[in-house]
Amino acid sequence: MNKALRCTRTMVWMDWVALGVAAIAISSSVAMAQSGTVAAPAGAKADATYLPTPGFDTSSLDTSVDPCNDFYKFACGKFAANHPIPADQTGVDQFYQLYNVNTQNLRAILEKNSAAGAGRSPDAQKIGDYYAACMNTDLVEQKGLAPVQPLLDEIDGLKSKTQLAALIGKLQRLGIDIFFSYGEQQDFKDATKQIASIGQGGLGLPERDYYLRTGTKDETLRTQYLAHVTKMLVFGGSSPQQALKDAKAMVAMETALAKGSMPVEAMRDPEKIYHLQPIATFEKSLPGVNFAAFERAMHSPEVTEINNSTPGYFPVVLAEIRTADLSTLKAYMRYHVLTAAAGRLPKAFDEENFDFYGRKLNGQPEQPARWKRCSNAVNGALGEALGKVYVEEYFAGDSKAKMVEMVKDIEDAMGRDIDQLDWMSAPTKLRAKEKLHSVANKIGYPEKWRDYSKLEVKSDDALGNTQRANAFENDRQLAKIGQPVDHSEWGMTPPTVNAYYDPSMNDINFPAGILQPSFYDKNQDDAVNYGHIGAVIGHELTHGFDDEGKKFDAKGNLSDWWTPEDTKKFEVRTDCVVKEYGSFTAVDDVKVNGKLTLGENTADNGGLLLAYMAYLERAKANGVDLTAKKDGYTPAQRLYIGYAQNWCENSRPEQVRNQVLTDPHSPSHFRANGAIVNQPGFAGAFACKKGAPMVPVASCRVW
């Protein structure tokens, strides 16, 4: 339920996500930047030097395009030609540009600390040795399957399905996604409580409909997935004949699990994924399953209640486990173990894993360089130890001070916006402002840094480091169950190029990683920065009042604080947004899913409006001449250009297709124009006539 600007909530401790394995359902470009797993090919070009993009990028403007006809093409028309997609990326955009700069900076930190030797601080030793082990591909090749063989042997030694619960717990604790998901969450209806949560999971393809859709592309992808699973099982020691037989049975089982899974659109509704039960009730629904053995293996406290987030899924899992041959269950677990470990195994595993998940699924010709993947692996496993150094070296204090000012300006703008709404009643406005004034703001980095003293990191044990880091974070998360909520905790690491809103915490979070050009450029005027990072602030703030966020009150509890009449009026407005974005064709014949992307589209629209309102007040306070031009454009024009240039992109069609099918964010082109057409200030800024493509006669407005 974290609402991120570019991605949904992920477990940052799964550093194998950063090396690109099964969990590549995150389809933002930054997440895709982390999806490659192949070692760099011989003869590869020397590493590029990445430079930040300026906040106002005149080189991307195409002034031959009328901004009233297609604002994205006007603001970003030359971006694609100026930014060809590198072979190791699924696309290029402003997030990716800054991601590359940040990853380069992380590399400098990590190479320094990996070479420092004795005398390093404990954190410096950990981040340096983690990176060194990840980079040592010669040692990885030399060890072969040995690092993962104990797990494979334990799977092969399974004699009875009664042993399965404990084995699933052990593997999940190491970060291996099988059968279902288990973790900790704040109780939706009592945000002061931290409870256990269990739900669907364990699929090798990005989400359920990849198993179920008809059509040539999906059928081809499923054929490729079967071939990929077969190859991985052969690499793991199976004969080709047995591997193919097991792969067919495994994919059939995953297809059954997919049929029992909730669609991605339904998973957005907090009311549909909240079913708090006494643990005894949950256990009765799984007769014959030793859930206590699973808990012990997961290092979970013994829980008395659990959120069974997808109750319709577990009868399906149970039926599949009961009817499947033991050999099929073993093959399924072997495959997911090998997939999770692929980035720390010899080149054959690494290449095959990338070939399917990177090349075939997302159209990426080559994997990122090893240093990129290892830098982000450290950020995933030891993000606050690495982040502390990153903040000291790359995050200027004045950036945080300016962000505090901008956040206040935009919160004030939302207060005025709520007061001015003609469709909302006074009682709901009162509750809305109560929630607004309760939002906590986290900027740059945590108030207190995480303690990694119990995590063992070795300079010669790449896979072991991954497994221990996953287990460490698993234990840290599950230890929260039954404990007071720590409101100072962050869900993203400081170097992350992203931002998010958490409805249970009722807070907005802006890591240091995104507070740099182009999103925040201290060399630019306020107009540009309010268009860039100001719209990001407004985006996250609006998430507290989108179709999901509106269901949580000021204290973070799932609670209906709206009058029935106001809810109906709200839904009329969100239906308009659903229809608008659902009419956009993203790639081939695939349209944007208006329901899946509703929350993000609402946040984009509201965020830009709030940034514009806030800027006008700031400009008035600072005595800015709103008619004066810089670079040929007025302040209002620069603000809208800055916003649109957040979304300049050049993406591969495979990646766009994957994004549209799995991601709650619309493709970037539509994030620009989709919000611009609904902005009341845009027509005046560019002298557009009513009825122009960017100023339709009828537009949508929620906030």
N, C-alpha and C positions, 0 to 999 in steps of 0.2 A: 504493500500500500504506500510505500514511499513514492512520491511523484517527482521524477527527475526530468530535467529539461531535455536530456538526450537519451536516457535509458531508464528502464524500470529497475526496481530494487534487485540487486545481485549480492551474492555472498563474496565480499572482497577477499576473503581468505582462500578462495579457490584459485590459487595462482596458476593452476593449469588452464583456467579460462584465458589468462593472459597469454598462454602458449597455444591456445586455440584447439579445443577438442569439442566434445559433444555440446557443451553449453554455449553455443554461438547463436542462440535465439535472440540475443541482444543485437538489434540491427542498426543501432546508431553507428555512424562512421568511425567514431573513436573506439567503440567496442570491436568493430570489424578490423580496426587497425591492429588489434591484439590477437587476430585469429589465425595467423600463420604459424606453422610448426616445422617447416622444412629448413634444414641447414642451408646457408648461402651457397649457391652454385659456384663451381670453379670459374674463375675468370670474371666474377661479378665486378661491377664498377666500384670505385672507391666510394666511401660513405659521403653522402651529401652533407653540406652544412646548412642547417635549417635556420631561417631568419623569420622573425614575427612579421605578420601582415599589419600594415598601418591601419588605424581605426577608420580613416576615410581613404578608401582605395580608389583613386581616380583611374588607375589602369584597368579596372574592371568595368567602368561605366561604358555604355554604348549610347552615345548621345544622338545617334541616328534614329533611335527608338523613341516614340512618344511616350512619356511616362504615364499618360492617361490611358494608353492602350494596353501596355504590358509593363508594369513597374519592375518586375523581376528582370526582364530582358534589358530594361534601361539601366538598372543598378548593377546587374551582374552579367550583362551580355557578352563581355569579353573575358570573363573569368575562366571559362572552360578552355578557350584557346590559349590563354596565358598559363594555365595550370593543367597540362596533360597528366593523366593518371599514371603514376609510377607502377611498375609491374608488381610491386609488393603491397599495393593498396587496392581496396575495392572502390575507392573514390577519393576525391579531394574536396574539402570544404574548409570553412574557417575553424571548425573544431579540430579537424585533422591537422590543419596547419599548425595550430598551437600545440596540439598533442605531440607533433614531431619535435617542436622546439623544447617542450617540457621533457620528453623522453631523452633528448640529447643532453639536457642539463642533468637529468638523473644519471645518465651514463657517466658524466664527468665526476659526479659525487661517488659513484660506485667503483669506478676504476681506481680512484684515489684511495678509497677505503679497502679495496681488495688487495692493493699492493702495499699497504702500510705496515703489515706484519705485527710484531709484538708492540705493546704499549698503546694499542687502540682501546677506546672505551668499549664496554660490553656491547652497546648498540652498534658501534662502528664495526666491531668484529663480526657481528651477526649479518649486517647488510653486506659487508664486503665479502664474507665467506659464502653467503648465499649466492651472490652474483658470480663469484669465482667458480663455484661448483657447477652452476648452470652453464657457464661459458666453456667449461672443459669438455668439449665434445670428444676429444681423444679418449679420455677416461670413460665417458659414457659408452663409446664403441667397445672399449676393452672389457667393460663389465657385462655387456650384452644383456641377457634377460635376468641375470643374477639378482639385481635389486628388487624385481617384481616377482621372482619365482616363489618366494614363500607364500605370497597371497594366492598365486595360481595353484600351488600344491594344496593349500588349505581348501580351495574350491574343489579341486579334483578329489580330495579326500572325503568330501561330503557323502555320508552313507545313508542319511535319512532326512526327509523334509522337516523332521522335528528339530534338526540342528540349524535350520535355515534362519530363524529369527535372530539368533546371536551373530551369525555370519553377516547378515544384512547390516546389523548395527555396527559391526566392526568395519565393514567396508564404507558405510556412510560416514563414519567418524573420520575416515581418511580422505573424504571429499569425493567419493565415488557415487554417482547418481544412479541408484537402482531402485526399481519397484515403486517407490513413493518418496516423499520428502518429509523431514521431521526437523523441527527447530523451535525457536522461542519467538514470541511476539507479545506486544502489549495487548491486553484484553480490550477488544473493540468497545465493550460496554462499561469497562472500568479501567481507564487508562492509567490508574495507579498500580495496577497488577501486571505482572509478567507471567505468562502462561505458556504451556506447551502447545504446539500446533502441528498438525499432520495433514498431508494432502497429496494430491496426484503428483506424479513425477516418473522418472526412469525411462524416458523415451530417448532414442538415439537421433531422431529427426527433430527439427526445431519445435514443432507443436503438432497437435492431434491431426489437423486437417491435411498435413503432408502425407499421412497414411491413407486418407479417405477420399481426397479429391480425384475426380476423373480428368482426363485430358492428357495429351501427349507429353507435356513437360513434366507433370507430376508422375506419370507412369514411368517415364525415362529415369527420373530421379530415384524412384523406388528400386528400379532395376540396378542402378548404379550403387545404391545403398547396399543391396544384397551382395553385389560383387565385392564391395568394400569390406563388409563384415566378414565375408568368406576369406579374403586376403589376410585380414588381421588375425583371424583364428588360425590360419596356416602359419603365419609368422610366430604365433604363440605355441606352435608345436603340434597342431592337428594335421592329419593327412588331408589332401585336397578333397577327397570324397566325403570324409566325415565332416570337414569344415562346411562344405556346401549343404549337407543334410542339416547340420546344426544351425546354420545361418538361416535357412528357409523356415525352420521351426521357430527360431528366435524372432524373426521378423513377423511371423504370423502371430506370435504371442504379443509383441509390441503393438501390432495392429489392433488386437483385442483390447489392450490397455488404452490405446488411443480412442477407441469407440466408447470406452467407459469414462473418458476424461471430459471435463467441461470445456466448452469453446473459450477462446481467448477473450471474446467480448464479454461473456458471462463472468469471467474471473475479475473483471473490473468492478463488479458490483459488490461492495463490502457486505451487504445483507445476504448475498448468495454464498459467501465464503466464511460465514460465521455461524458455527453450530457448536456452542460450548456444551460439553457433556461430562458427567462424572466418568472417571476412567473405567469404572466397573461397567457402565453402559457401553462404552466403546469396546471393551474387551469381549463383552457378550456378543457383539456383532461380528466378531472374528473367532468363532469357536475353533478350538484346537491350536490357536496361535499363542505361543509363550511370549506375550508382550513384555513381561518383566525381564526376560533374557535379552530382548532387543534393547531395552532401556539401559541395562547394565553394560552391554557392549558399547553403547553410544556414550557412556559416561553421563547419562542423564540422571538428574535426581528422580526419585520415585514420585510421580505426579499423581494428584488426586482428581484432576480435571484436565480436559484437553479440548482444543478447538478442532473438531473434525471438519476441516474446511471444505472438503469435497466428499461428503458421505456416500454419494452414489458410486464413487470410484472403488472403494475398498471391497465390496462384494465381487467386483470384477477381478481385482488382484487376487483375492482368495480363490476364486474359481479357477483362474489360470494356473496358479501355483499347484492346486490340487490335481488338475488334469494333465499338466505338463509332465513329460518324462524328466527324470532327474538330469539326464544328459542335456536337455534343452535349458533347464535352469542354470546348469553349470556353464554352458556356452554363453548364455546371456551375461552372467557375471564375469566370465573371462573377457568377453569383448569389452565390457564397460571398464574393467580394470585396465586393460591394455590401452584403451582410448584415453582414460584419465592420465596414464603414465607416458603417453606417446612422446611428449616433448622432452622426456628424460630417458628415453630408450634409444637404441641405435637408429641410424639414419633410415633404414627400411620402414620402421614404424612411423617415424616422424614424417617421412615423405608421403606414405600412404594415407596417413591421417589428414595431412594438409590437402592432398589431392582431392579427397572427397569434400571435406568441410570448407576448405578455402577455394579451391579451383572450381569444382563442379557445382557446389551450392551457391557460391557468391561470385564466381567469375574472376577470381584473383589469380593472375598467372604465376606469381612467385610469392613466397613467404617473406615476411619482414626479416631483416638481418637478425642474427642471433642476439646481438647486443640490445636490440629493441625489445625483443621478447623477454630477455632475461632482466632488463631494467624494469619492465612492467610486472614481471613475476615477483621481484623484490617489493615493488610497490603494493602488490596484492597481499603478500605474506607478512611484510614488516612495514606497512604503510606509514605508521606514525613515527617509527624510528627513522626511516628515510625522510619522511615529511618534515620532521623537525629540522634536519640539516637543509632541506630544500627551502623552507621558509626563511631560515637565517641568511641564505645566500641569494635568494631570488625574489623574495616578497618584500617590497618596500612598505614601511609603516604608513606612509602617506596614502597608499592605496586603500588601506583599511579605514583610515579616517574619512576618506572621500566616500567610500562605500556606506559607512554609517550615515553620512549626510544624505546620500541618495536614497537609502532605504527609508529614512524618515520622510523624505519628500514624497516618496511613492505611497507610503502608508497613509500620509495625510491626504494625498490625491484620492485614494480609495475611500477614505472617510467622506470626502466631498462627493464622490461618485455615488456612494450609497444614499447620501442625503438627497441627491438630485433624481434618483430613479423614480419614474412615474408609475411603474407597475408593481412596486413593492409596498406593502402596508407598513404602517408605523411599528407594530409589534415585531415584525420580522426584521425591520431595519435596526431596531434596538438590539436584537440578538446578534445580528450580523456585525454591528459595531463592537459589541462585547467580544466577539471572537476576534475581530481585527485587532483590537487593542491588547489581546492576550497573546498574539503571535510573538514567539521568541526569535531573535535574529542571531545566527551564527556566521561569522565572517572570518575567512582566512584559515584558521586552524583551531584546534581544541584548546580549552582553558587548561586542561591537564593532559599530559602525554601518557600513552598506554605503556604498561610495564611488560616487557618481553623477557624478563629474567629467567622464566621457567622454560623458554623455548630453546632447545638445543639445535645449533646450526654447525654443520661441518663443511670444511672447504673441499672435501672429496666425496660428498654423498648427495648428489643432485636430487635423486628421487626421494631419498630419505628425508631431506630437508623439506620437500614438498609435503610429504605425508605427515611429518611432525608439525609443520605449520598449519596444515588443515586440522589435525587433531587438536592442536593448541587453541585454534579459534573456535572449533566446535565446542570444546570444553568451556571456553570463556563465555560463549553465547548461552549454552544450556545452563550454566551456573546462575544465570540471571533469574531463572524460573523461581517464583516465590520470593524474590528479593525486591527491594524498592527500586523504582525506575531512576536511572541516572540521566537526568535531563541535559547534562553537559556532553554526553557521548555523541560522536559523529558517525554517520553511515557512509561517508566517503573520505578518502585520504586527502591530505593537503595538496598534493600535486595534480589531482584529478581535474580534467577540463570538463566540468559539469556543475550542476547545481540541483537541489531537490527540495521538495516540501514533504513533511511527514505529518499526516493528519492526526495520528495518535499523540505525537509530541506537540502538534500545532506549532511547528517551527520551520523557518526557511534557512537554507544552508548554502553558503557560497565558498567553496574551497579556494585557497590561494591560486590554484592552478588555472582557474578561469579568469582571474582578476588581472589579466595582462592583455596586451594587444593581440588581436584586434578588439576584444570584448571590452577591455578598459585600457585606454591609452592616455596616459597623463599628459602627452604632448598635444592632445586634441581638445577642442572646445567642449563645453557641456552638452551642446546640441548633439554631437556625435556620440558621446558617451551615454547620454540618456537614451539614444536610439539603440545602442548596443547593449551594454550591461544593464541600463535602466529598464529596458524591455524584458531582460532576463529576470530582474528583481520582480517586476510586475507579473511576469509569467508565473513564478513560484508563488507569489502572494495570491494570485487568482486561483491557483489550485485549491486553496482552502475553501473556495466557493464555486468549484465546478460541479459536475453532476455526481462525483464521488465525494469531494471535499465538503459539499453542503450537508452531507449526512452526518458529519462530526461536529460536535459543539466546541465551545471555547476551551473546555478542559480536555478535549481529545476523545470524547466518548461518542460512540455511534448513537445518535439521538436526533429525533425529528423535531427541530426547533422552528420549522416553517409553518405558517398557516396553510391549510389545504388550498386555499385560493391562490396564494403566492406560489405554491409548488406547481399548480397547473399553469400559471403564467410563465414560470421558469421553464417548464417542459416545452411550451410552445416555442420559446426562444431557442432552446437547445435543439429542438427538432429542425429548426431552420438551419443551424450549423451542420447537423448530420446530413441534411439534404445537399447543402452547398458543397461540402467536401466529398460526399459520396458521388458527386457528378464528375469529379476529376479523374481522368484516365492517367495512371502513373506510368505504365509500360505495357506494350502490346494491348491486350484486351482486359488487363487487370486494373480495376478502379480502386481508389482509396476507400477503405472501410470507414464510413462516417461514424458508425457506432463505436468501433474500436478506438478511433482517434479523437472522439468527442472531447475528452478531458484536456488533451494537449492543445487541440484547436481552440477551445474556449480560453485556455490560459494564454495562448499566443495573441488572440484578439484583445482580451482584457489587459494583458501585460503591456501591449503597445499603447493602448489608450491611456493607461495610467502613467506610462513614461512621458507621453506627450503632455498630459495635464500637469504632471510634476515639473517638467521642464519649463513650461510657461510661467509657473509661479517662481521658479528659481531665477529665470531670466529677468522677471519683473523685479525681484529683490536685488539682483546684481546690476540693474540698469542696462540690460542688453538691448541694443537696437535690433528689433526683429526684422527690419527691412535691409539691414546691412548684409553684404554678401562676402563669403570667403570661398575661395576655389570656385567662384561663380555661382554659389548657391546660398540662399537665405538660411537662417538657423532651422526653421521648420523643415525645409527641404533636406538639410543635412541630417536631421534627426531621422526622417523616413528613409533616406538612403542608408544611413548607418544601420537601421533595423533590417532592411532588406539584405544588406551585405552580411549580416549574420548567417544568411542562408545561401550565399553563393556556393555553387557546387558543380562538380563534374563526376558523375557516378556511373558505374557499370550497371547495365540493365539487370543482370542477375541479382546484384545486391539490392537494387530498388525493388525488384519483385519479392525478394525475401523479406525486405522491410515492410512492404505493404501487407504481406500475409501474416506477419508476426508482431509487428511493433506498434505501440499506441501513438507513435509520432508519424505525422504525414511526411512524405518526401519534401525536401527543402524548398523546391520551387513553389509548392502549394502553401508552405508555411509563410512565405513572403506574400504572394498575391492574395492568398486566402484571408489573411488578416487585413491587408491594405484595403480591400474593397469594402470593408465594414468600418473604416475609420472616418469619423465625422470631420476631422481636421485636414484630411488629405486633399480633398478637392480644392479648398482654398489655397493650400500651400503650392499646388502646381497649376492653379487656374484651370482645372478640369471641369467640363460641362456635365451636368446630370445626364445620365444615359451612356456616358463613355464606359468602356469595358471595366475600368478601375473605379468607376462611380456609378454602379447600377441604380436603377430607379428603386428597387427593393433590396435592402441589405439586412444582415443579421446582427443582432446585438444582444448579448446576455449581460455582461458587465461593461 
